[in-house]
Amino acid sequence: MVGQPYSPELAERARRAAGAREIRKIEPGGAYTMDLDSTRLNVEVDRADTVTGLRCG
């Protein structure tokens, strides 16, 4: 999924594959809480909205 354009469908597929409860899209320059949630999948994207990373937390 890394290297693909972000879409809600891609995020949902990633969420199911990770067994996560929720998704959070992380965009450059965004402000996000630092709380850790093992049931959340963070989908990191670049300015072109291309997925650059996936991690739980």
N, CA, C and O atoms as a CHARMM CRD file, in Angstrom:
* protein
*
  228
    1    1 MET  N      0.81100  -1.18700   0.00000 PROA 1      0.00000
    2    1 MET  CA     0.00000   0.00000   0.00000 PROA 1      0.00000
    3    1 MET  C      0.85800   1.25600   0.00000 PROA 1      0.00000
    4    1 MET  O      0.43700   2.30900  -0.47900 PROA 1      0.00000
    5    2 VAL  N      2.07000   1.13300   0.54400 PROA 2      0.00000
    6    2 VAL  CA     2.98900   2.27000   0.48900 PROA 2      0.00000
    7    2 VAL  C      3.29300   2.55900  -0.97800 PROA 2      0.00000
    8    2 VAL  O      3.54300   1.64800  -1.76700 PROA 2      0.00000
    9    3 GLY  N      3.26600   3.83800  -1.32400 PROA 3      0.00000
   10    3 GLY  CA     3.50600   4.26000  -2.69600 PROA 3      0.00000
   11    3 GLY  C      2.23900   4.43900  -3.51000 PROA 3      0.00000
   12    3 GLY  O      2.29000   4.94700  -4.63100 PROA 3      0.00000
   13    4 GLN  N      1.10500   4.03000  -2.96400 PROA 4      0.00000
   14    4 GLN  CA    -0.16800   4.17400  -3.66700 PROA 4      0.00000
   15    4 GLN  C     -0.85800   5.47300  -3.25400 PROA 4      0.00000
   16    4 GLN  O     -0.62400   5.97500  -2.15400 PROA 4      0.00000
   17    5 PRO  N     -1.69700   6.01400  -4.11900 PROA 5      0.00000
   18    5 PRO  CA    -2.47100   7.21200  -3.73400 PROA 5      0.00000
   19    5 PRO  C     -3.44400   6.86700  -2.60200 PROA 5      0.00000
   20    5 PRO  O     -4.05200   5.79700  -2.60400 PROA 5      0.00000
   21    6 TYR  N     -3.58400   7.78000  -1.63800 PROA 6      0.00000
   22    6 TYR  CA    -4.52300   7.57200  -0.53900 PROA 6      0.00000
   23    6 TYR  C     -5.94900   7.62900  -1.06000 PROA 6      0.00000
   24    6 TYR  O     -6.27900   8.45600  -1.91100 PROA 6      0.00000
   25    7 SER  N     -6.77400   6.76100  -0.55300 PROA 7      0.00000
   26    7 SER  CA    -8.21600   6.81600  -0.78800 PROA 7      0.00000
   27    7 SER  C     -8.89000   6.19400   0.42300 PROA 7      0.00000
   28    7 SER  O     -8.26500   5.40400   1.13100 PROA 7      0.00000
   29    8 PRO  N    -10.13800   6.52500   0.67700 PROA 8      0.00000
   30    8 PRO  CA   -10.84800   5.89300   1.78900 PROA 8      0.00000
   31    8 PRO  C    -10.90600   4.36900   1.64200 PROA 8      0.00000
   32    8 PRO  O    -10.85200   3.64600   2.63600 PROA 8      0.00000
   33    9 GLU  N    -11.01400   3.89100   0.41700 PROA 9      0.00000
   34    9 GLU  CA   -11.05500   2.44300   0.17600 PROA 9      0.00000
   35    9 GLU  C     -9.72500   1.78600   0.54800 PROA 9      0.00000
   36    9 GLU  O     -9.70800   0.73000   1.18000 PROA 9      0.00000
   37   10 LEU  N     -8.61300   2.40900   0.15500 PROA 10     0.00000
   38   10 LEU  CA    -7.29700   1.87300   0.51000 PROA 10     0.00000
   39   10 LEU  C     -7.12600   1.86900   2.02300 PROA 10     0.00000
   40   10 LEU  O     -6.63000   0.89500   2.58900 PROA 10     0.00000
   41   11 ALA  N     -7.53100   2.94800   2.68100 PROA 11     0.00000
   42   11 ALA  CA    -7.41200   3.04000   4.13500 PROA 11     0.00000
   43   11 ALA  C     -8.23500   1.94600   4.81700 PROA 11     0.00000
   44   11 ALA  O     -7.78900   1.35800   5.80200 PROA 11     0.00000
   45   12 GLU  N     -9.41500   1.67600   4.30600 PROA 12     0.00000
   46   12 GLU  CA   -10.27100   0.63200   4.89100 PROA 12     0.00000
   47   12 GLU  C     -9.65200  -0.74700   4.70300 PROA 12     0.00000
   48   12 GLU  O     -9.69200  -1.57100   5.61700 PROA 12     0.00000
   49   13 ARG  N     -9.08200  -1.00800   3.53200 PROA 13     0.00000
   50   13 ARG  CA    -8.39500  -2.29500   3.31600 PROA 13     0.00000
   51   13 ARG  C     -7.23000  -2.44800   4.28100 PROA 13     0.00000
   52   13 ARG  O     -7.02500  -3.52400   4.84200 PROA 13     0.00000
   53   14 ALA  N     -6.47000  -1.38600   4.47700 PROA 14     0.00000
   54   14 ALA  CA    -5.33600  -1.41700   5.39600 PROA 14     0.00000
   55   14 ALA  C     -5.81500  -1.64000   6.82800 PROA 14     0.00000
   56   14 ALA  O     -5.20700  -2.40200   7.57900 PROA 14     0.00000
   57   15 ARG  N     -6.91200  -0.96800   7.20400 PROA 15     0.00000
   58   15 ARG  CA    -7.45200  -1.12200   8.56200 PROA 15     0.00000
   59   15 ARG  C     -7.84100  -2.56600   8.82100 PROA 15     0.00000
   60   15 ARG  O     -7.50600  -3.12800   9.86400 PROA 15     0.00000
   61   16 ARG  N     -8.55100  -3.16900   7.87100 PROA 16     0.00000
   62   16 ARG  CA    -8.96300  -4.57100   8.04100 PROA 16     0.00000
   63   16 ARG  C     -7.74800  -5.49300   8.10800 PROA 16     0.00000
   64   16 ARG  O     -7.70900  -6.40100   8.93900 PROA 16     0.00000
   65   17 ALA  N     -6.76400  -5.27400   7.25000 PROA 17     0.00000
   66   17 ALA  CA    -5.56700  -6.12200   7.23200 PROA 17     0.00000
   67   17 ALA  C     -4.79700  -6.01900   8.55000 PROA 17     0.00000
   68   17 ALA  O     -4.20800  -7.00100   9.00200 PROA 17     0.00000
   69   18 ALA  N     -4.79900  -4.84100   9.16200 PROA 18     0.00000
   70   18 ALA  CA    -4.08300  -4.64100  10.42700 PROA 18     0.00000
   71   18 ALA  C     -4.91200  -5.06300  11.63100 PROA 18     0.00000
   72   18 ALA  O     -4.37500  -5.20500  12.72900 PROA 18     0.00000
   73   19 GLY  N     -6.21000  -5.26600  11.44200 PROA 19     0.00000
   74   19 GLY  CA    -7.08000  -5.59200  12.56800 PROA 19     0.00000
   75   19 GLY  C     -7.32700  -4.39600  13.47200 PROA 19     0.00000
   76   19 GLY  O     -7.61400  -4.55800  14.65800 PROA 19     0.00000
   77   20 ALA  N     -7.21500  -3.18800  12.91200 PROA 20     0.00000
   78   20 ALA  CA    -7.40000  -1.95900  13.68800 PROA 20     0.00000
   79   20 ALA  C     -8.88100  -1.59300  13.76000 PROA 20     0.00000
   80   20 ALA  O     -9.67900  -2.00400  12.91800 PROA 20     0.00000
   81   21 ARG  N     -9.22700  -0.82000  14.77400 PROA 21     0.00000
   82   21 ARG  CA   -10.60500  -0.34700  14.93200 PROA 21     0.00000
   83   21 ARG  C    -10.85500   0.93900  14.16300 PROA 21     0.00000
   84   21 ARG  O    -11.94700   1.15200  13.63600 PROA 21     0.00000
   85   22 GLU  N     -9.85300   1.78700  14.10100 PROA 22     0.00000
   86   22 GLU  CA   -10.03000   3.08000  13.43900 PROA 22     0.00000
   87   22 GLU  C     -8.79200   3.45900  12.64800 PROA 22     0.00000
   88   22 GLU  O     -7.73100   2.85000  12.78700 PROA 22     0.00000
   89   23 ILE  N     -8.95100   4.48200  11.81100 PROA 23     0.00000
   90   23 ILE  CA    -7.89300   4.96700  10.93600 PROA 23     0.00000
   91   23 ILE  C     -7.66500   6.44300  11.23000 PROA 23     0.00000
   92   23 ILE  O     -8.60300   7.19400  11.49600 PROA 23     0.00000
   93   24 ARG  N     -6.39600   6.84000  11.17400 PROA 24     0.00000
   94   24 ARG  CA    -6.08800   8.26700  11.25600 PROA 24     0.00000
   95   24 ARG  C     -5.12200   8.59100  10.12000 PROA 24     0.00000
   96   24 ARG  O     -4.05500   7.98800  10.01000 PROA 24     0.00000
   97   25 LYS  N     -5.50100   9.53500   9.28900 PROA 25     0.00000
   98   25 LYS  CA    -4.65600   9.97200   8.18300 PROA 25     0.00000
   99   25 LYS  C     -3.71200  11.04000   8.70800 PROA 25     0.00000
  100   25 LYS  O     -4.15200  12.04500   9.26600 PROA 25     0.00000
  101   26 ILE  N     -2.41400  10.82300   8.53000 PROA 26     0.00000
  102   26 ILE  CA    -1.39500  11.75700   9.00900 PROA 26     0.00000
  103   26 ILE  C     -0.83500  12.51100   7.80500 PROA 26     0.00000
  104   26 ILE  O     -0.18100  11.92600   6.94200 PROA 26     0.00000
  105   27 GLU  N     -1.09900  13.80800   7.76000 PROA 27     0.00000
  106   27 GLU  CA    -0.66400  14.64500   6.65100 PROA 27     0.00000
  107   27 GLU  C      0.47500  15.56300   7.08900 PROA 27     0.00000
  108   27 GLU  O      0.55400  15.93600   8.26000 PROA 27     0.00000
  109   28 PRO  N      1.36500  15.93300   6.15200 PROA 28     0.00000
  110   28 PRO  CA     2.46600  16.83800   6.50100 PROA 28     0.00000
  111   28 PRO  C      1.94300  18.14800   7.07700 PROA 28     0.00000
  112   28 PRO  O      1.01800  18.75300   6.53500 PROA 28     0.00000
  113   29 GLY  N      2.54300  18.57400   8.17300 PROA 29     0.00000
  114   29 GLY  CA     2.16900  19.83800   8.79500 PROA 29     0.00000
  115   29 GLY  C      0.93000  19.77900   9.65600 PROA 29     0.00000
  116   29 GLY  O      0.53600  20.79000  10.23900 PROA 29     0.00000
  117   30 GLY  N      0.30000  18.61100   9.75100 PROA 30     0.00000
  118   30 GLY  CA    -0.90100  18.47000  10.56200 PROA 30     0.00000
  119   30 GLY  C     -0.57700  18.43600  12.04900 PROA 30     0.00000
  120   30 GLY  O      0.54300  18.10900  12.43900 PROA 30     0.00000
  121   31 ALA  N     -1.55100  18.77200  12.86800 PROA 31     0.00000
  122   31 ALA  CA    -1.41200  18.71000  14.32200 PROA 31     0.00000
  123   31 ALA  C     -2.18900  17.49400  14.81300 PROA 31     0.00000
  124   31 ALA  O     -3.37900  17.35600  14.52900 PROA 31     0.00000
  125   32 TYR  N     -1.51700  16.61700  15.54600 PROA 32     0.00000
  126   32 TYR  CA    -2.13400  15.37500  16.00600 PROA 32     0.00000
  127   32 TYR  C     -1.78800  15.13900  17.46000 PROA 32     0.00000
  128   32 TYR  O     -0.73500  15.55700  17.94000 PROA 32     0.00000
  129   33 THR  N     -2.69200  14.46000  18.15800 PROA 33     0.00000
  130   33 THR  CA    -2.41400  14.11100  19.54800 PROA 33     0.00000
  131   33 THR  C     -1.30700  13.06800  19.59100 PROA 33     0.00000
  132   33 THR  O     -1.11300  12.31900  18.63300 PROA 33     0.00000
  133   34 MET  N     -0.60300  13.02300  20.67100 PROA 34     0.00000
  134   34 MET  CA     0.49600  12.07400  20.84100 PROA 34     0.00000
  135   34 MET  C      0.05900  10.82800  21.60300 PROA 34     0.00000
  136   34 MET  O      0.88600   9.97000  21.91400 PROA 34     0.00000
  137   35 ASP  N     -1.22700  10.72200  21.90400 PROA 35     0.00000
  138   35 ASP  CA    -1.69800   9.55300  22.63900 PROA 35     0.00000
  139   35 ASP  C     -1.52600   8.30000  21.78300 PROA 35     0.00000
  140   35 ASP  O     -1.73300   8.32300  20.57000 PROA 35     0.00000
  141   36 LEU  N     -1.14800   7.22300  22.43200 PROA 36     0.00000
  142   36 LEU  CA    -0.97900   5.95000  21.73400 PROA 36     0.00000
  143   36 LEU  C     -2.25000   5.13200  21.86500 PROA 36     0.00000
  144   36 LEU  O     -2.82400   5.02600  22.94900 PROA 36     0.00000
  145   37 ASP  N     -2.68100   4.56200  20.76500 PROA 37     0.00000
  146   37 ASP  CA    -3.87100   3.72700  20.74600 PROA 37     0.00000
  147   37 ASP  C     -3.55800   2.53600  19.85700 PROA 37     0.00000
  148   37 ASP  O     -3.49300   2.66100  18.63400 PROA 37     0.00000
  149   38 SER  N     -3.36900   1.39500  20.47000 PROA 38     0.00000
  150   38 SER  CA    -2.96500   0.20200  19.71800 PROA 38     0.00000
  151   38 SER  C     -4.04500  -0.28800  18.75900 PROA 38     0.00000
  152   38 SER  O     -3.78000  -1.15300  17.92400 PROA 38     0.00000
  153   39 THR  N     -5.24900   0.24800  18.86600 PROA 39     0.00000
  154   39 THR  CA    -6.32700  -0.17800  17.96600 PROA 39     0.00000
  155   39 THR  C     -6.50100   0.78300  16.78800 PROA 39     0.00000
  156   39 THR  O     -7.42200   0.62600  15.98700 PROA 39     0.00000
  157   40 ARG  N     -5.61200   1.78200  16.68400 PROA 40     0.00000
  158   40 ARG  CA    -5.71400   2.77400  15.61600 PROA 40     0.00000
  159   40 ARG  C     -4.58800   2.55500  14.60300 PROA 40     0.00000
  160   40 ARG  O     -3.44300   2.30300  14.97800 PROA 40     0.00000
  161   41 LEU  N     -4.92400   2.65400  13.33000 PROA 41     0.00000
  162   41 LEU  CA    -3.93200   2.58200  12.26100 PROA 41     0.00000
  163   41 LEU  C     -3.69300   3.99100  11.73400 PROA 41     0.00000
  164   41 LEU  O     -4.62100   4.66400  11.28700 PROA 41     0.00000
  165   42 ASN  N     -2.43800   4.43100  11.79300 PROA 42     0.00000
  166   42 ASN  CA    -2.04900   5.72600  11.24100 PROA 42     0.00000
  167   42 ASN  C     -1.57600   5.51000   9.81500 PROA 42     0.00000
  168   42 ASN  O     -0.67500   4.70800   9.56800 PROA 42     0.00000
  169   43 VAL  N     -2.17800   6.21900   8.88400 PROA 43     0.00000
  170   43 VAL  CA    -1.78500   6.16000   7.48200 PROA 43     0.00000
  171   43 VAL  C     -1.09000   7.48600   7.17200 PROA 43     0.00000
  172   43 VAL  O     -1.73000   8.53700   7.13800 PROA 43     0.00000
  173   44 GLU  N      0.21400   7.43000   6.94900 PROA 44     0.00000
  174   44 GLU  CA     0.99400   8.63000   6.68700 PROA 44     0.00000
  175   44 GLU  C      1.03800   8.88900   5.18400 PROA 44     0.00000
  176   44 GLU  O      1.27400   7.97500   4.39400 PROA 44     0.00000
  177   45 VAL  N      0.80800  10.15400   4.79600 PROA 45     0.00000
  178   45 VAL  CA     0.82900  10.53400   3.38900 PROA 45     0.00000
  179   45 VAL  C      1.74800  11.74300   3.19200 PROA 45     0.00000
  180   45 VAL  O      2.03000  12.48600   4.13200 PROA 45     0.00000
  181   46 ASP  N      2.21100  11.92400   1.94700 PROA 46     0.00000
  182   46 ASP  CA     3.00200  13.10600   1.62100 PROA 46     0.00000
  183   46 ASP  C      2.08600  14.18800   1.05600 PROA 46     0.00000
  184   46 ASP  O      0.86600  14.02300   1.03100 PROA 46     0.00000
  185   47 ARG  N      2.66500  15.27800   0.61000 PROA 47     0.00000
  186   47 ARG  CA     1.86300  16.40900   0.10500 PROA 47     0.00000
  187   47 ARG  C      1.06900  16.04700  -1.14900 PROA 47     0.00000
  188   47 ARG  O      0.06800  16.69600  -1.45300 PROA 47     0.00000
  189   48 ALA  N      1.50200  15.02100  -1.87700 PROA 48     0.00000
  190   48 ALA  CA     0.78500  14.57500  -3.07000 PROA 48     0.00000
  191   48 ALA  C     -0.29500  13.55200  -2.72200 PROA 48     0.00000
  192   48 ALA  O     -0.94800  13.00800  -3.61200 PROA 48     0.00000
  193   49 ASP  N     -0.48300  13.29200  -1.42700 PROA 49     0.00000
  194   49 ASP  CA    -1.47000  12.33000  -0.91800 PROA 49     0.00000
  195   49 ASP  C     -1.11700  10.88900  -1.27000 PROA 49     0.00000
  196   49 ASP  O     -1.99700  10.04700  -1.44800 PROA 49     0.00000
  197   50 THR  N      0.18500  10.61600  -1.36800 PROA 50     0.00000
  198   50 THR  CA     0.68700   9.26600  -1.59700 PROA 50     0.00000
  199   50 THR  C      1.04000   8.65900  -0.24500 PROA 50     0.00000
  200   50 THR  O      1.66400   9.32000   0.58600 PROA 50     0.00000
  201   51 VAL  N      0.64900   7.41100  -0.01700 PROA 51     0.00000
  202   51 VAL  CA     0.93100   6.74200   1.25000 PROA 51     0.00000
  203   51 VAL  C      2.43000   6.52800   1.38600 PROA 51     0.00000
  204   51 VAL  O      3.06500   5.95100   0.50300 PROA 51     0.00000
  205   52 THR  N      3.00000   7.00300   2.50900 PROA 52     0.00000
  206   52 THR  CA     4.43100   6.84100   2.76600 PROA 52     0.00000
  207   52 THR  C      4.71400   5.89900   3.92000 PROA 52     0.00000
  208   52 THR  O      5.85200   5.46700   4.10100 PROA 52     0.00000
  209   53 GLY  N      3.69100   5.57400   4.70600 PROA 53     0.00000
  210   53 GLY  CA     3.90200   4.67100   5.83400 PROA 53     0.00000
  211   53 GLY  C      2.60000   4.31200   6.52600 PROA 53     0.00000
  212   53 GLY  O      1.60700   5.03500   6.44100 PROA 53     0.00000
  213   54 LEU  N      2.62800   3.18500   7.20900 PROA 54     0.00000
  214   54 LEU  CA     1.48700   2.69000   7.97600 PROA 54     0.00000
  215   54 LEU  C      2.02600   2.22000   9.31500 PROA 54     0.00000
  216   54 LEU  O      3.04300   1.52700   9.36900 PROA 54     0.00000
  217   55 ARG  N      1.35200   2.59200  10.39800 PROA 55     0.00000
  218   55 ARG  CA     1.77900   2.11100  11.72100 PROA 55     0.00000
  219   55 ARG  C      0.61300   2.15700  12.69100 PROA 55     0.00000
  220   55 ARG  O     -0.28600   2.98700  12.56400 PROA 55     0.00000
  221   56 CYS  N      0.63900   1.28200  13.63000 PROA 56     0.00000
  222   56 CYS  CA    -0.37900   1.28800  14.67700 PROA 56     0.00000
  223   56 CYS  C      0.06700   2.21700  15.78400 PROA 56     0.00000
  224   56 CYS  O      1.26200   2.38600  16.02800 PROA 56     0.00000
  225   57 GLY  N     -0.88800   2.81100  16.44300 PROA 57     0.00000
  226   57 GLY  CA    -0.54500   3.67600  17.56200 PROA 57     0.00000
  227   57 GLY  C     -1.40100   4.81000  17.73000 PROA 57     0.00000
  228   57 GLY  O     -1.19800   5.60500  18.64800 PROA 57     0.00000
